[in-house]
Structure formats: structure tokens, C-alpha cells
Amino acid sequence: MKRTLTTLLAAAACVAAFAQQPAPAADAAAPTPKTPAMQIDDLLSGAGAFFLATADGDQPKLRPLGAHHVVDGKVWLGVGEFKNVYRQLVANPKCEVVALQPEGGKWLRWTGRAAFAEGEEREKLEEIFLEAMPHLRKIYDKSPGKRMMCFTLADARAELIPLMPPGEVLLDETAAAAPAPRKALVACFSATGTTKGVAERLAAAIGADFFEIVPEKPYTAADRDWRNQESRSSVEMADRASRPAIAGAAPDLADYGTVYVGFPIWWYREPSIVDTFVEGNAAALAGKTVVPFATSGGSGMGDSAKNIQALAPDAKVAEGRRFRADATSDDLKTWADGF
């Protein structure tokens, strides 16, 4: 009995001692997993300098960059508004960033479409970049043409690639957000119906939409008399600032990747009403391929492509081609397939 009592007292003492021990600390909170943007930012930081590849027409261009920031869950890069790289990204937003890990034998490939910040977001990001690099304020003083243009990559895919693949996909927006094939538009001005006939055959041959540039005041035969210096067309073509009015509005150009612009040759160049169409839609044509084509029995296109490029400076204007009125659908399609 005495032994049993001693055992019970010992057990009770153990329980009491245990109860007086402090409760074990809760497990430390698990670290928050890094988002793909944070991982990309870490890789760019670790590399120090990284490389941005763009396209200048059919020529690839590559240059080192160093500045980047994560803002609102996105990795942002910055380029100068006055630099060729900015003009290249506006004309063709497709680009790629590459960064090499200093250790570990892996490298980052981040591919997508440059999406530039606008409005208040642009102002905020520009200030973030300049606060981090105050010595650049002398260069980027926010005067016209001297801004820091900030962009991120949209519809992007980021891969961490070992020297011997396979690699690790950090981000893939391309499958869910792949843009639909971009349509083509054939727009034309036709005074006699000749250019319209060629333009309609072109549109049918390549499956493009068609839009006729119709003057608000139609051109009569007398208006088109090139031998009369007092005729309407002679007066308009002599004045390079002339912009004859167009009847109705052009279609929304946002859905089109390529815009073919057709016209007859007047005074060895595009008619003034074509300038009205191009200049009036210059902002909508930014980043798009614009392909001039003309109808003429013998006159060449002169400086038509150069003139159109000046009116739509952010578009990619092709050299274009002159066709005869009897151009076949096969000839037109073969030519158009090159754009």
C-alpha cells in the first residue's frame, strides 16, 4: 500500500511539472511562395546586366539593360523615348529578355510583347525609375521626346533553362492569351473604278476586309484633268497640305495587323485624299504593316511609300508595288503573301 501511494505521488508530481512547462512555440510561418514576377526580378538582379532583343525590320537587335522594378505585381523595364529601341518596340512589340545566372549554370529566357504604361501609371513608373537612378534625371528631364518609357511583357512566357535542358517554366501566359490571327484590310481610293477593281480582287484573294475611301465631294472628269492647272486635282496636288474630306468614317483599325492602301498615281505620287486617310488614322496605324499599291498604265509610284511613312511615322510602311488594271488574283495573292 505504501509502495502504491509513493508511485501515485511520483506520477502526480510528473504531471504537475509537465503542466508548468511553457507551451511549445507554434511552427514558424512558412515563407510566402514567390510569384513568377518576383522570381524573374530576382534572376535579373542576380545577373546584374541582362539583354533585350528586338526586331528592326528583318534585322535582330540586342542590347544590355540593367534597370528593372516590380510594381503592382509586374516586372517593369525602362527605355528612352528618344532611342531606337523604343521605336523598334512600338513598330514591333515582340521582344525577348535573356539573363545568365552568375552561378548555377542556368539562364532566363523571358519572351512576350512589350506593353508600355500610359497615363498616371506611366508617370508613377517613370518617377520610381528616376528615384532609383537620380543621375539620369539630367537625361530624362520629362520634356517632349526625353521621357523614360516603362514597359512590361504581356502574353509572356518565362523559362529558367539549364545549359543541358529540360528547363523549368516560371510563367506561361501564351496558351491562354494567344492573340487571334490578325486580319488584313484593303483600303483604296478609286477615281474611275480601275483601282477599286484591283483592290477588290486583292481583298478576295487574301481573305481581307475591304474599305473604299470615298471623297465627300466626288471627282468629276473635269476635276481630274491633269492638263488643266486650274482643275481641282491640279490645285490639290500642288498643295502638299491639302486634305480633301472623306465621306464616312474608316473602320476600326485595331483588329488589323496589315493594311493595304491602294490608289491611282496622280502627279507621280499618291492622291491627296489618300494623305487624308493615312494622316487621319496615323495613331491607329502605329505598329501595323502598311502596304501601298497603285494602278497606273506607266507612271511609277515615286515617293508614295516615303510620303505615307512620314504621315504615319509609327507604322511599318512597305515599299509597295504598281499594278496594271488587268492584274490577276493569283498575281495579287502571290505578292501579298510576302507581308
Residue pairs with C-beta under 8 A, 6 or more apart in sequence:
34 42
35 73
36 158
36 170
36 171
37 70
37 73
37 74
37 75
37 171
38 70
39 158
39 160
39 170
40 75
40 108
40 110
40 158
40 170
40 171
41 68
41 69
41 70
41 75
43 99
43 101
43 108
43 160
44 50
44 68
44 75
44 97
44 99
44 108
45 68
46 99
46 101
46 102
47 99
47 100
47 101
47 102
47 108
48 66
48 102
49 64
49 65
49 66
50 64
50 65
50 66
50 68
50 97
50 98
50 99
50 108
51 62
51 63
51 64
51 65
51 97
51 98
51 99
52 62
52 63
52 64
52 65
52 77
52 79
52 85
52 95
52 96
52 97
53 60
53 61
53 62
53 95
53 96
53 97
53 98
54 60
54 61
54 62
54 85
54 88
54 89
54 92
54 95
55 61
55 88
55 92
55 94
55 95
56 84
56 88
57 316
61 84
61 85
61 88
63 85
65 77
65 79
65 97
67 77
67 78
67 129
67 132
67 133
68 75
68 76
68 77
69 75
69 76
69 125
69 128
69 129
69 132
70 76
71 124
71 125
71 128
74 152
75 152
75 153
76 117
76 125
76 129
76 150
76 151
76 152
77 97
77 150
77 151
77 152
78 125
78 126
78 129
78 148
78 149
78 150
78 151
79 85
79 86
79 89
79 148
79 149
79 151
80 86
80 139
80 140
80 146
80 147
80 148
80 149
81 145
81 146
81 147
81 148
81 149
82 145
82 146
86 149
87 314
89 95
89 114
89 116
89 151
90 116
90 286
90 287
90 314
91 287
91 314
91 315
91 316
92 287
92 316
93 113
93 114
93 115
93 287
94 112
94 113
94 114
95 111
95 112
95 113
95 114
95 153
96 109
96 110
96 111
96 112
97 108
97 109
97 110
97 111
97 153
98 107
98 108
98 109
98 110
99 107
99 108
99 110
100 107
100 108
101 107
101 108
105 162
105 163
106 160
106 161
106 162
106 163
106 167
107 160
107 161
107 163
108 158
108 159
108 160
108 161
108 170
109 158
109 159
109 161
110 153
110 156
110 157
110 158
110 159
110 171
111 153
111 156
111 157
111 158
112 153
112 154
112 155
112 156
112 157
112 173
112 174
113 153
113 154
113 155
113 156
114 151
114 152
114 153
114 154
115 151
115 152
115 153
115 154
116 122
116 149
116 150
116 151
117 124
117 125
117 149
117 150
117 151
117 152
122 149
122 150
125 150
126 140
126 142
126 147
126 148
126 150
129 136
129 148
129 150
130 136
130 137
130 140
130 148
136 148
139 146
140 146
140 147
140 148
154 173
154 177
155 173
155 174
155 177
155 178
155 179
156 171
156 173
156 174
157 169
157 171
157 172
157 173
157 174
158 169
158 170
158 171
158 172
159 167
159 168
159 169
159 170
160 167
160 168
160 170
161 167
161 168
182 255
182 256
182 257
182 258
183 208
183 209
183 255
183 256
183 257
184 206
184 207
184 208
184 209
184 256
184 257
184 258
184 259
184 260
184 336
185 208
185 209
185 210
185 211
185 251
185 253
185 256
185 258
185 259
185 260
186 199
186 200
186 202
186 203
186 206
186 208
186 209
186 210
186 211
186 260
186 262
187 199
187 210
187 211
187 212
187 213
187 250
187 259
187 260
187 261
187 262
187 277
188 195
188 196
188 198
188 199
188 210
188 211
188 212
188 213
188 261
188 262
188 263
189 195
189 212
189 213
189 215
189 262
189 263
189 264
189 271
189 273
189 274
189 277
190 196
190 197
190 199
190 212
190 262
190 263
190 264
191 219
191 224
191 264
191 271
192 264
194 264
194 295
194 325
195 262
195 263
195 264
195 294
195 295
196 212
197 325
198 262
198 293
198 295
198 323
198 325
198 327
198 332
199 210
199 212
199 260
199 262
199 293
200 210
201 327
201 328
201 329
201 332
202 208
202 260
202 262
202 293
202 329
202 332
202 333
202 336
203 209
203 210
204 329
205 329
205 330
205 332
205 333
205 336
206 332
206 333
206 336
206 337
208 260
209 251
209 256
211 250
211 251
213 246
213 250
213 273
213 274
213 276
213 277
214 246
214 247
214 248
215 244
215 245
215 246
215 247
215 273
216 244
216 245
216 246
216 247
217 244
217 245
219 232
219 233
222 228
222 231
222 232
223 231
223 232
223 233
224 231
224 232
224 233
225 231
225 233
225 234
226 233
226 234
226 266
226 267
228 234
229 235
229 238
233 266
233 271
235 242
236 242
236 244
236 271
236 272
237 266
237 267
237 269
237 271
237 272
239 272
242 272
242 275
243 272
243 273
243 275
243 276
243 279
243 280
244 272
244 273
244 276
245 276
246 273
246 276
246 277
246 280
250 277
250 280
250 281
252 284
253 259
253 281
253 284
253 285
253 288
254 284
256 288
257 288
257 289
258 288
258 289
258 290
258 291
258 339
259 285
259 288
259 289
259 290
259 291
260 290
260 291
260 292
260 293
260 336
261 270
261 274
261 277
261 278
261 290
261 291
261 292
261 293
261 308
262 292
262 293
262 294
262 295
263 270
263 271
263 274
263 292
263 294
263 295
263 304
264 271
264 294
264 295
264 296
265 294
265 295
265 296
265 299
265 300
265 301
265 302
265 304
265 322
268 299
268 300
268 302
269 301
269 302
269 303
269 304
269 307
270 292
270 294
270 301
270 304
270 307
270 308
274 308
275 307
275 311
278 285
278 290
278 308
278 311
278 312
279 311
279 312
281 312
282 311
282 312
282 313
282 314
282 315
283 314
285 312
285 314
285 315
286 312
286 314
286 315
287 314
287 315
287 316
288 315
288 316
289 315
289 316
289 318
289 339
290 308
290 312
290 315
290 316
290 317
290 318
291 317
291 318
291 320
291 336
291 339
292 301
292 304
292 305
292 308
292 317
292 318
292 319
292 320
293 320
293 321
293 322
293 323
294 301
294 304
294 320
294 321
294 322
294 323
295 322
295 323
295 324
295 325
296 322
296 324
297 324
297 325
299 322
300 322
301 320
301 321
301 322
304 320
305 317
305 318
305 319
305 320
308 315
308 317
309 315
309 317
318 339
321 335
323 331
323 332
